[in-house]
Amino acid sequence: MIRLFVRHPVADFPKWRQVYDSFEGERKAMGVVAHAVFQSAENAKDITVWHDFDNLDTARGFAGSPRLREVMTSAGVAGEPVIWFTKPA
């Protein structure tokens, strides 16, 4: 199992969340098997999301997907995301 973390600011959280939720079917088709969304306790526009995948290649493919970038842009991601991959230790 690989867990991909993404942290980025958003311009408008309700709009971002609506786009994120509407991307559910595509996320699953791209290999996401579980996910969760978190907001900073101090700044509701500071978002961290994790996505689980069966393997690192699938996670990297998702993270580098032009479609994902397109969706993030339309959702109002307001800066370059910070992305990292983890595995159980």
N, C-alpha and C positions, 0 to 999 in steps of 0.2 A: 504494500500500500504506500502510495506517495501522497503527501498533503502539500498542496500549493497554497501559499499565502499571497495575497495581494493587498497592498495598502495604497490608498490614493484619496485626495480631496475631491469633493463633488460640489457643484454649484448649488444644487437644490436636491436635498435628500428625497423628498416624496417623489419627484420626477425620476430620479435615479432608481429608486426602489421599484417603481412601476415598470421601467424598462428592464431592470434586472429580473423581476418576476416573470415578465413576458418571454424571456430568453430561456426559460426552464427546459422546454423540449429540445432546443438546440444544444444546450449544455449537456443534457443526457446523451444525445446523439454523438457528441464530441468526447464522450468517455467519462464525464463527471458522475461519480456514484454516490456522493454525499456533499453537502455544502452548508455553510452558515455565514451570516452577516453580522458584523459588530460595528457599533459607533463608539468613538472615543467618549469617555465619560465627561470630558471637558469641551468637546467640540463636535457637534452632531454632523458636521460636514466632513469629518475625518473618518473614513470607512476602512475597515479591514474585513476581508472576505477570505474564507478558506474553501478549497475544493479538493475532494479526494479522488484519486485515480488508481487503477490497478497497477500501473507501471510508470516509470519516469518518461519514457518516450511519448506516451499519450499525454502526460501532463505538459511536457514541453511543446507538443504540437498544439495543444489548447492555448497555452500562454502566447505562442507566436502566431496564432491564427489571425489573418486579416479580418475575418468576420468578427472576432472578439474585439479587435481595435475599433471596428466600425460601430459596434453596439456600445462600447464604452464612450465613444465620442458622442453618439446620439443621446446617451444617458446623462451627459453633462459632466463627465470626469474632467476635473479642472486642473490637472497637472499630470506629470509623468508618474505612472504607478511604480511602486517598489515591489518586486516579485521575488520570492524565494521558495525553494523546494525542500521538504523535509521527509524523513522516513522514521518509523518507530525505532527507538533505541533500546 
